[in-house]
Amino acid sequence: LLVSQDWLTKFGYLPPPDPVTGQLQTQEELTKAITAMQRFGGLEATGVLDEATLELMKTPRCSLPDLAATETRRKRFAQAVTKWSKRNLSWRVRTFPKESHLGHDTVRALMYYALKVWSDITPLNFHEVAGNNADIQIDFSKTDHNDGYPFDGPGGTVAHAFFPGDHHTAGDTHFDDDEYWTFRSSDAHGMDLFAVAVHEFGHAIGLTHISAIESIMRPYYQGPVGDPLKYDLPYEDKVRIWQLYGVRESVSPTAKPEVSKTDDHPVLPELPENRSTVP
């Protein structure tokens, strides 16, 4: 039960224990928190830690909370809507996965295409830079990496990103280097790096988690999303990002993405569609 309480606190469903009295949550607060988590996760809202609920709690996911302000917290915890005030944003992979079968160029190409998903439909432009001044610094880190969101080994929390704002970590995106990152793999064991990156870059430009089952901004890992060059954002996510930044001039709201021409784009290595990438 304590593990579940920690989980509910970590993801915004339950306020932390009172630091003065050490008072833990009442049964009523706990039931309310479980119900909110079940609703957000698309489960039947029973308020009871049943098997389906415990199973969802074990699903790999993003480290950011789902509810930024529970009703019992004071308003200062509320997540204000944040967005970038500029339209040209720089990015850089500062640290790469240490022991990965994905080469540096593949990782960079996947980041490029995951950002392109968002810039294709908004007025935002992303460009890769060298040096330490990138707006979006990308790192692969393990366990505690000094940002308040420690990773936890394979599974559990797999990545997180910081919302836009004035703080120096704004836009920064971190992936857990203890995950087995994959690309174009049908293998159930790995984490599809492109799918997770699209989600995290959604945070880096201002989107919070939502409960919609189809959304890429749902907090739980949903498996691979197919070919990065042909990926089309769910309509729900398009509408939310348009509310923040407006529509890119060349975009028809219902059009499918054009398959990228590769002249000026990084090339992704071909992998046989059905071959496992696990050695």
DAWO-V397330 format. One record per residue. N is the residue number from 1. RES is the residue in one letter. NEAR is the number of other ideal C-beta (glycine too) atoms within 8 Angstrom. D_FIRST is the distance of its C-alpha to the first C-alpha in Angstrom with 2 decimals. Layout:
n = {N | N}
res = {RES | RES}
near = {NEAR | NEAR}
d_first = {D_FIRST | D_FIRST}
//
This chain:
n = {1 | 2 | 3 | 4 | 5 | 6 | 7 | 8 | 9 | 10 | 11 | 12 | 13 | 14 | 15 | 16 | 17 | 18 | 19 | 20 | 21 | 22 | 23 | 24 | 25 | 26 | 27 | 28 | 29 | 30 | 31 | 32 | 33 | 34 | 35 | 36 | 37 | 38 | 39 | 40 | 41 | 42 | 43 | 44 | 45 | 46 | 47 | 48 | 49 | 50 | 51 | 52 | 53 | 54 | 55 | 56 | 57 | 58 | 59 | 60 | 61 | 62 | 63 | 64 | 65 | 66 | 67 | 68 | 69 | 70 | 71 | 72 | 73 | 74 | 75 | 76 | 77 | 78 | 79 | 80 | 81 | 82 | 83 | 84 | 85 | 86 | 87 | 88 | 89 | 90 | 91 | 92 | 93 | 94 | 95 | 96 | 97 | 98 | 99 | 100 | 101 | 102 | 103 | 104 | 105 | 106 | 107 | 108 | 109 | 110 | 111 | 112 | 113 | 114 | 115 | 116 | 117 | 118 | 119 | 120 | 121 | 122 | 123 | 124 | 125 | 126 | 127 | 128 | 129 | 130 | 131 | 132 | 133 | 134 | 135 | 136 | 137 | 138 | 139 | 140 | 141 | 142 | 143 | 144 | 145 | 146 | 147 | 148 | 149 | 150 | 151 | 152 | 153 | 154 | 155 | 156 | 157 | 158 | 159 | 160 | 161 | 162 | 163 | 164 | 165 | 166 | 167 | 168 | 169 | 170 | 171 | 172 | 173 | 174 | 175 | 176 | 177 | 178 | 179 | 180 | 181 | 182 | 183 | 184 | 185 | 186 | 187 | 188 | 189 | 190 | 191 | 192 | 193 | 194 | 195 | 196 | 197 | 198 | 199 | 200 | 201 | 202 | 203 | 204 | 205 | 206 | 207 | 208 | 209 | 210 | 211 | 212 | 213 | 214 | 215 | 216 | 217 | 218 | 219 | 220 | 221 | 222 | 223 | 224 | 225 | 226 | 227 | 228 | 229 | 230 | 231 | 232 | 233 | 234 | 235 | 236 | 237 | 238 | 239 | 240 | 241 | 242 | 243 | 244 | 245 | 246 | 247 | 248 | 249 | 250 | 251 | 252 | 253 | 254 | 255 | 256 | 257 | 258 | 259 | 260 | 261 | 262 | 263 | 264 | 265 | 266 | 267 | 268 | 269 | 270 | 271 | 272 | 273 | 274 | 275 | 276 | 277 | 278 | 279}
res = {L | L | V | S | Q | D | W | L | T | K | F | G | Y | L | P | P | P | D | P | V | T | G | Q | L | Q | T | Q | E | E | L | T | K | A | I | T | A | M | Q | R | F | G | G | L | E | A | T | G | V | L | D | E | A | T | L | E | L | M | K | T | P | R | C | S | L | P | D | L | A | A | T | E | T | R | R | K | R | F | A | Q | A | V | T | K | W | S | K | R | N | L | S | W | R | V | R | T | F | P | K | E | S | H | L | G | H | D | T | V | R | A | L | M | Y | Y | A | L | K | V | W | S | D | I | T | P | L | N | F | H | E | V | A | G | N | N | A | D | I | Q | I | D | F | S | K | T | D | H | N | D | G | Y | P | F | D | G | P | G | G | T | V | A | H | A | F | F | P | G | D | H | H | T | A | G | D | T | H | F | D | D | D | E | Y | W | T | F | R | S | S | D | A | H | G | M | D | L | F | A | V | A | V | H | E | F | G | H | A | I | G | L | T | H | I | S | A | I | E | S | I | M | R | P | Y | Y | Q | G | P | V | G | D | P | L | K | Y | D | L | P | Y | E | D | K | V | R | I | W | Q | L | Y | G | V | R | E | S | V | S | P | T | A | K | P | E | V | S | K | T | D | D | H | P | V | L | P | E | L | P | E | N | R | S | T | V | P}
near = {5 | 5 | 6 | 11 | 12 | 8 | 9 | 13 | 10 | 7 | 11 | 9 | 12 | 11 | 8 | 6 | 7 | 7 | 5 | 4 | 4 | 7 | 5 | 5 | 10 | 5 | 6 | 6 | 11 | 12 | 10 | 9 | 13 | 16 | 11 | 11 | 15 | 13 | 10 | 11 | 10 | 6 | 9 | 5 | 7 | 9 | 8 | 7 | 7 | 7 | 5 | 8 | 15 | 10 | 8 | 11 | 9 | 6 | 8 | 10 | 10 | 12 | 9 | 11 | 8 | 11 | 10 | 8 | 10 | 11 | 4 | 5 | 8 | 4 | 6 | 4 | 8 | 7 | 8 | 4 | 6 | 7 | 9 | 11 | 3 | 5 | 7 | 7 | 14 | 12 | 15 | 12 | 11 | 8 | 6 | 8 | 10 | 6 | 3 | 8 | 4 | 11 | 6 | 7 | 7 | 11 | 14 | 11 | 11 | 15 | 12 | 12 | 16 | 12 | 12 | 10 | 12 | 15 | 11 | 9 | 12 | 14 | 9 | 12 | 8 | 13 | 8 | 8 | 9 | 3 | 6 | 5 | 5 | 11 | 8 | 15 | 11 | 13 | 12 | 11 | 11 | 7 | 9 | 5 | 10 | 3 | 8 | 3 | 9 | 7 | 17 | 8 | 7 | 6 | 8 | 9 | 12 | 15 | 14 | 12 | 13 | 13 | 11 | 10 | 7 | 3 | 6 | 3 | 7 | 11 | 14 | 13 | 17 | 15 | 17 | 13 | 10 | 8 | 12 | 8 | 12 | 13 | 13 | 9 | 12 | 7 | 9 | 5 | 5 | 12 | 11 | 13 | 13 | 14 | 13 | 13 | 14 | 15 | 12 | 14 | 15 | 13 | 17 | 14 | 17 | 12 | 10 | 9 | 11 | 9 | 11 | 9 | 6 | 6 | 11 | 12 | 14 | 12 | 10 | 9 | 10 | 7 | 7 | 10 | 10 | 6 | 6 | 10 | 8 | 8 | 13 | 6 | 12 | 10 | 6 | 10 | 13 | 11 | 8 | 11 | 16 | 12 | 5 | 11 | 9 | 5 | 9 | 9 | 5 | 3 | 9 | 4 | 7 | 3 | 6 | 4 | 8 | 4 | 6 | 8 | 6 | 5 | 4 | 3 | 9 | 8 | 6 | 12 | 6 | 4 | 9 | 5 | 6 | 4 | 6 | 6 | 12 | 8 | 3}
d_first = {0.00 | 3.81 | 5.39 | 5.11 | 6.28 | 8.72 | 9.83 | 10.55 | 12.36 | 14.18 | 15.63 | 16.74 | 14.72 | 13.37 | 15.69 | 14.86 | 14.52 | 18.08 | 19.95 | 22.32 | 20.34 | 17.00 | 15.76 | 12.16 | 11.76 | 12.91 | 11.43 | 14.40 | 13.74 | 10.23 | 12.02 | 14.82 | 13.01 | 11.54 | 15.15 | 16.76 | 14.95 | 16.01 | 19.49 | 19.91 | 18.93 | 21.36 | 19.03 | 19.50 | 17.97 | 16.21 | 13.42 | 11.22 | 8.75 | 11.69 | 13.02 | 15.07 | 12.41 | 10.29 | 13.83 | 14.87 | 12.09 | 13.61 | 17.08 | 19.16 | 19.90 | 21.63 | 20.16 | 21.46 | 19.43 | 20.02 | 20.54 | 22.61 | 22.52 | 20.03 | 22.12 | 20.87 | 22.05 | 25.69 | 28.07 | 28.70 | 25.50 | 26.90 | 27.91 | 31.65 | 33.41 | 34.92 | 37.51 | 40.15 | 43.48 | 45.40 | 45.89 | 46.57 | 43.56 | 43.70 | 41.16 | 40.94 | 38.84 | 38.71 | 36.81 | 36.63 | 34.24 | 35.19 | 35.05 | 35.38 | 37.89 | 38.31 | 41.34 | 41.64 | 43.90 | 41.52 | 38.63 | 41.04 | 42.30 | 38.82 | 38.12 | 41.54 | 40.92 | 37.41 | 38.99 | 41.97 | 39.82 | 39.42 | 42.93 | 44.61 | 43.79 | 43.71 | 46.32 | 44.26 | 45.84 | 44.12 | 46.12 | 45.24 | 46.50 | 46.76 | 45.97 | 43.27 | 43.91 | 42.20 | 40.35 | 37.64 | 36.90 | 34.98 | 33.23 | 31.38 | 29.14 | 26.51 | 23.43 | 24.26 | 27.50 | 27.89 | 26.98 | 23.54 | 21.94 | 21.53 | 21.31 | 19.02 | 21.29 | 21.92 | 19.79 | 17.03 | 19.16 | 22.80 | 24.94 | 25.49 | 28.57 | 29.71 | 31.32 | 35.06 | 36.19 | 38.17 | 35.77 | 36.84 | 33.75 | 34.47 | 34.46 | 33.26 | 31.23 | 29.17 | 28.22 | 25.98 | 28.56 | 26.16 | 26.17 | 28.94 | 30.87 | 33.21 | 36.04 | 37.70 | 35.68 | 34.55 | 32.22 | 28.59 | 27.53 | 28.56 | 27.83 | 30.81 | 31.94 | 34.07 | 31.41 | 28.93 | 31.88 | 33.00 | 29.58 | 29.46 | 33.11 | 32.31 | 30.16 | 32.95 | 35.39 | 33.27 | 31.10 | 27.50 | 24.91 | 25.59 | 23.96 | 27.15 | 26.55 | 29.90 | 29.62 | 29.61 | 27.62 | 24.55 | 21.76 | 20.98 | 23.40 | 25.72 | 27.99 | 31.64 | 33.77 | 37.11 | 40.14 | 39.78 | 43.43 | 42.98 | 39.58 | 39.69 | 37.03 | 35.52 | 37.59 | 34.68 | 34.31 | 38.08 | 38.27 | 35.63 | 37.36 | 40.75 | 39.60 | 39.05 | 42.11 | 44.38 | 45.75 | 47.68 | 51.32 | 51.91 | 48.99 | 49.25 | 45.91 | 45.91 | 47.49 | 45.83 | 45.72 | 48.81 | 48.40 | 48.88 | 52.25 | 51.71 | 54.73 | 52.95 | 49.36 | 47.57 | 47.76 | 44.73 | 45.44 | 45.73 | 43.37 | 44.13 | 41.85 | 40.59 | 40.40 | 37.13 | 37.03 | 34.92 | 37.44}
//
